[in-house]
């Protein structure tokens, strides 16, 4: 006799979204107690600098990330400007992510200061997400001295929205009927994929809130979203089946520089790009990665920004390989835009994989790179120079 037992109903999902509060600026305020309670801007100084992060005290004046520093200081004249310390922020981020991974291996990092955690398979954590979230906040504060805002929900979309509702140092749990009632009153831009232009089109159609978007007739939203209309209306109701995707390897490594004056001379641009490539390559080697893709970020004087990328075959962590690939992309762009002046150049190494056994030639090249890394680390970034950086008439001397 065969006995058929009823299948247990699948557990409802439980996802947390953890977002550090004004991370870079908060690290600076923590490290320098004289900055506590003061408006702090992290980034380059005017006239060329851009805001990388703003403390909540500065945000009250309308300052935001990516704003020109000159404009930010016009809005908030008493702000303290602090230069970015990316290596330090990465170190603090590792402490934060260590807290996450003590709870679950299912951690999807979105940036240094933001992650999704899937708790569904851990009933001891998922059954009371509020208690779990409080424990995470306390553990982060104990490990770093910093605060985080946490949202809990049945999927990534709802958890992300929840974490934004009571920042800073917030905690919001949204499940069941509370999802629809909470989302219904939020502006349409509360969900990803709706930016200023799409928001303006929705408002022109009389759709201002997520509740209005969810209830709108198909004929009103299809001209705006096309074949994604039904999906966006579902998201307005809090529907989202995207999985939490752990990423145990770094996605990319990058470096960029805003110039003191706009540049259009190819030789000057190459001189600026080379140390950026060397910086990224050194970080690849420290982390034992090789890159299969190189991208460049090009920002013109009017702030128009483009990116270009190309594959790197074979994958490499050599400074020369990264520079040559990146410079080829920049040269192509310069040819297409004669006379254009640039205010910023950046380089990104992507498609990272663990470094494997190198050929004899590659090993020799990387040994030279590692010697250069050690010299620069001890004596400073300008301890070594390329012949092409010495000026005309000097590079072939001797």
C-alpha positions in Angstrom: 0.0 0.0 0.0 1.4 3.3 -1.0 0.8 6.2 1.3 0.7 9.7 -0.2 1.6 12.4 2.3 0.6 16.0 1.6 3.5 18.2 0.5 4.4 20.9 3.0 3.6 24.4 1.6 6.7 26.2 0.5 8.0 28.7 3.0 7.2 32.3 2.1 10.3 34.2 1.1 12.1 36.5 3.5 14.6 39.0 2.1 16.5 41.8 3.8 18.0 44.9 2.2 20.7 46.5 4.3 21.9 49.9 3.3 24.6 51.8 5.2 23.6 55.4 6.0 25.7 58.0 4.1 28.5 55.4 4.2 31.6 57.4 3.1 30.6 60.5 5.0 29.7 58.5 8.1 33.1 56.8 8.0 34.7 60.2 8.0 32.5 61.5 10.8 33.3 58.4 12.8 37.1 58.7 12.3 37.1 62.5 13.1 34.9 63.3 16.0 35.1 67.0 15.2 32.9 66.3 12.1 30.1 64.8 14.1 26.8 66.7 13.5 28.4 68.8 10.8 27.7 68.8 7.0 30.4 66.7 5.4 31.0 66.3 1.7 33.3 63.5 0.4 34.9 64.2 -3.0 37.3 66.4 -4.9 37.7 70.1 -4.0 36.3 72.9 -6.3 36.4 74.1 -8.9 36.7 70.7 -10.5 35.6 68.3 -7.8 32.4 66.3 -7.7 30.5 65.1 -4.6 31.0 61.4 -4.0 28.9 61.3 -0.8 27.1 63.8 1.4 26.2 63.4 5.1 22.6 63.8 6.1 23.4 67.2 7.6 24.5 68.3 4.1 21.6 66.6 2.3 19.2 69.0 4.1 20.5 71.7 1.9 19.7 69.8 -1.3 23.2 68.4 -1.8 23.4 65.0 -3.5 26.0 62.6 -4.9 27.5 63.5 -8.4 26.8 67.2 -7.9 29.6 69.5 -8.8 31.4 70.4 -5.5 31.2 74.1 -6.4 27.4 73.9 -6.5 27.3 71.8 -3.3 29.2 74.4 -1.4 27.0 77.2 -2.8 24.1 75.4 -1.3 25.8 74.5 1.9 28.7 77.0 2.5 29.6 75.5 6.0 30.2 72.0 4.7 33.5 70.4 5.3 35.1 68.8 2.2 37.0 65.6 2.8 38.9 63.7 0.0 37.8 60.2 -0.7 39.7 57.3 0.9 38.4 54.4 -1.2 40.8 51.8 0.2 39.7 52.7 3.7 36.0 52.5 2.8 36.6 49.1 1.2 38.2 47.9 4.5 35.2 49.0 6.5 32.9 47.4 3.9 34.6 44.1 4.5 33.8 44.3 8.2 30.1 45.0 7.3 29.9 42.1 4.9 31.5 39.8 7.4 28.5 40.5 9.6 26.2 39.4 6.8 28.0 36.2 6.0 28.0 35.1 9.6 24.2 34.8 9.2 23.8 33.5 5.7 25.9 32.7 2.6 23.2 34.1 0.4 24.4 37.7 0.3 24.2 39.8 -2.9 26.4 42.8 -2.6 25.2 45.8 -4.7 28.0 48.1 -3.7 30.4 48.7 -0.8 27.5 49.8 1.4 24.5 47.8 0.3 23.4 44.2 0.0 20.4 41.8 -0.1 20.3 38.8 2.2 18.1 35.8 1.5 16.8 34.3 4.8 14.1 32.0 3.4 16.0 28.8 4.1 16.8 29.8 7.6 13.6 29.7 9.6 15.3 30.7 12.8 16.1 34.0 11.2 13.1 34.4 8.8 10.3 33.7 11.3 11.0 37.0 13.0 12.7 39.3 10.5 12.4 42.3 12.8 14.5 40.6 15.5 17.0 39.4 12.9 17.3 42.9 11.4 17.8 44.5 14.9 20.6 41.9 15.5 22.2 42.9 12.2 22.1 46.6 13.0 23.6 46.0 16.4 26.3 43.8 15.0 27.2 46.4 12.4 27.3 49.1 15.0 29.5 47.0 17.3 31.9 46.1 14.4 32.2 49.5 12.8 30.5 52.2 14.9 28.2 52.9 12.0 24.4 52.8 11.4 22.5 51.0 8.7 18.9 51.0 7.5 17.2 47.7 7.0 14.1 46.7 5.1 12.5 43.3 5.2 10.0 41.8 2.8 9.0 38.8 0.6 11.3 39.9 -2.2 14.1 42.2 -3.3 11.8 45.0 -4.5 9.8 45.3 -1.3 12.9 45.0 0.9 14.6 47.8 -1.0 11.6 50.1 -0.8 11.2 49.3 2.9 14.9 50.2 3.7 14.4 53.6 2.2 11.3 54.6 4.2 12.9 55.5 7.5 16.5 56.5 6.8 18.8 57.0 8.6 19.1 54.1 11.1 15.7 52.8 10.1 14.0 49.4 10.2 10.8 48.7 8.3 9.2 45.2 7.8 6.6 44.9 5.0 4.7 41.7 4.5 1.1 40.8 3.6 -1.6 43.5 3.2 0.9 46.1 4.5 2.7 45.9 1.2 -0.1 47.2 -1.0 -1.2 49.8 1.4 2.3 51.2 1.9 3.3 51.1 -1.8 0.1 52.6 -3.0 0.9 56.1 -1.5 4.5 56.2 -2.7 5.6 58.2 -5.8 6.1 56.2 -9.0 9.9 56.8 -8.8 10.0 54.6 -5.7 10.6 51.5 -7.9 13.7 50.9 -10.0 13.4 51.6 -13.7 11.3 54.8 -13.4 13.6 57.8 -13.7 12.8 61.5 -14.3 11.7 61.2 -17.9 9.4 58.2 -17.4 8.1 59.8 -14.2 7.2 62.9 -16.2 5.4 60.9 -18.8 3.4 59.1 -16.1 2.5 62.3 -14.4 1.3 63.7 -17.8 -1.0 60.8 -17.9 -2.3 61.5 -14.4 -0.3 58.7 -12.7 1.6 60.0 -9.7 1.7 57.1 -7.2 2.3 53.4 -7.3 -1.3 52.8 -6.4 -2.4 54.8 -9.4 0.1 52.9 -11.6 -1.2 49.5 -10.4 -4.8 50.5 -11.1 -4.2 52.3 -14.4 -5.8 50.7 -17.6 -3.4 49.0 -19.9 -4.0 51.6 -22.6 -2.6 54.3 -20.4 0.7 52.5 -19.5 1.5 50.5 -22.6 2.6 53.6 -24.6 5.0 54.4 -21.8 6.4 51.0 -20.9 5.7 49.0 -24.1 6.0 45.3 -23.6 7.1 45.8 -19.9 3.8 47.5 -19.0 2.3 44.5 -17.2 5.6 43.8 -15.3 5.8 47.4 -14.1 2.2 47.4 -12.9 3.0 44.1 -11.0 6.0 45.8 -9.4 3.7 48.7 -8.4 1.9 46.0 -6.3 5.2 44.7 -4.9 5.6 41.6 -7.1 9.1 40.5 -7.8 10.5 37.0 -8.4 14.2 37.9 -8.9 16.5 35.7 -6.8 19.2 36.9 -4.4 22.4 36.1 -6.3 25.5 35.8 -4.2 28.6 37.2 -5.7 31.7 36.0 -3.9 34.1 37.5 -6.4 34.5 41.2 -7.0 32.6 42.4 -10.0 35.1 45.1 -11.1 37.8 47.4 -10.0 38.1 50.9 -11.1 39.9 54.3 -10.7 39.2 57.7 -12.1 40.6 61.2 -12.0 39.0 64.7 -12.4 41.5 67.0 -14.0 42.4 70.4 -12.6 41.7 71.9 -16.0 39.9 70.4 -19.0 42.2 68.5 -21.3 42.2 67.9 -25.1 45.8 67.1 -25.7 46.2 63.3 -26.4 49.7 63.2 -24.8 48.4 64.8 -21.6 45.4 62.5 -21.5 47.7 59.5 -21.9 49.8 60.7 -19.0 46.7 60.9 -16.8 45.4 57.5 -17.9 48.6 55.5 -17.3 48.8 55.9 -13.5 45.1 55.0 -13.3 45.8 51.8 -15.2 48.7 51.1 -12.9 46.5 51.7 -9.8 43.8 49.3 -11.0 46.4 46.7 -12.1 48.1 46.8 -8.7 44.7 46.2 -7.0 44.1 43.2 -9.3 47.4 41.7 -8.3 46.9 42.3 -4.6 43.6 40.5 -4.9 45.0 37.8 -7.2 42.6 38.5 -10.0 42.9 38.9 -13.8 40.6 41.0 -15.9 38.9 39.9 -19.1 37.4 43.3 -19.9 38.6 46.9 -19.8 36.3 49.9 -19.9 36.9 53.6 -19.9 34.7 56.4 -18.5 35.0 59.7 -20.4 33.4 62.9 -19.1 33.4 66.0 -21.2 33.6 69.6 -19.9 29.8 69.9 -20.1 29.4 66.8 -17.9 28.2 64.5 -20.7 29.6 61.1 -19.8 30.1 58.0 -21.9 31.7 54.6 -21.3 33.4 52.3 -23.8 34.7 48.8 -23.3 36.5 45.9 -24.9 37.5 42.4 -24.1 41.0 41.6 -22.9 42.4 38.4 -24.4 44.1 36.8 -22.6 42.8 38.0 -19.3 45.5 40.0 -17.5 46.6 42.0 -14.5 49.5 43.7 -16.2 49.7 47.5 -16.1 50.7 47.7 -19.8 47.9 45.5 -21.0 45.3 47.5 -19.2 46.7 50.8 -20.3 47.0 49.8 -23.9 43.5 48.5 -24.1 42.1 51.6 -22.3 44.1 54.0 -24.4 42.9 52.4 -27.6 39.4 53.1 -26.5 40.2 56.7 -25.6 42.0 57.3 -28.9 39.0 56.0 -30.9 36.7 58.4 -29.0 39.1 61.3 -29.5 39.1 60.6 -33.3 35.3 60.6 -33.3 35.1 63.9 -31.2 37.9 66.1 -32.5 38.6 69.1 -30.2 36.4 67.8 -27.3 37.7 68.7 -23.9 37.6 66.2 -21.1 37.2 66.9 -17.4 37.5 63.2 -16.2 38.9 59.9 -17.3 38.3 56.6 -15.6 39.3 53.0 -16.1 37.5 49.8 -15.0 38.8 46.2 -15.0 35.9 43.8 -15.3 35.0 40.1 -15.8 37.4 39.3 -13.0 38.6 35.7 -12.4 41.1 34.2 -10.1 44.6 34.4 -11.4 46.0 31.0 -12.7 49.5 29.8 -13.5 51.2 32.3 -15.7 53.4 31.8 -18.7 57.1 32.5 -18.1 56.9 35.9 -20.0 53.7 36.9 -18.1 55.3 35.9 -14.8 58.3 38.1 -15.6 56.1 41.0 -16.5 54.1 40.7 -13.3 57.3 40.4 -11.2 58.3 43.8 -12.6 54.8 45.2 -11.9 55.0 43.9 -8.3 58.4 45.5 -7.8 56.9 48.8 -9.0 53.9 48.3 -6.7 56.3 47.8 -3.7 58.3 50.9 -4.6 55.2 53.1 -5.0 53.7 51.8 -1.8 56.8 52.7 0.2 57.9 55.9 -1.4 54.7 57.3 -3.0 52.9 57.2 -6.3 55.5 59.5 -8.0 58.5 57.5 -7.0 58.5 55.9 -10.5 57.9 57.8 -13.7 57.7 56.7 -17.4 60.1 58.1 -19.9 57.2 59.6 -21.8 56.2 61.6 -18.6 59.6 63.4 -18.5 58.9 65.7 -21.3 60.4 66.1 -24.8 64.1 65.6 -25.3 64.5 63.7 -22.0 63.1 60.2 -22.6 65.9 59.0 -24.8 68.7 60.6 -22.8 71.6 58.3 -21.8 
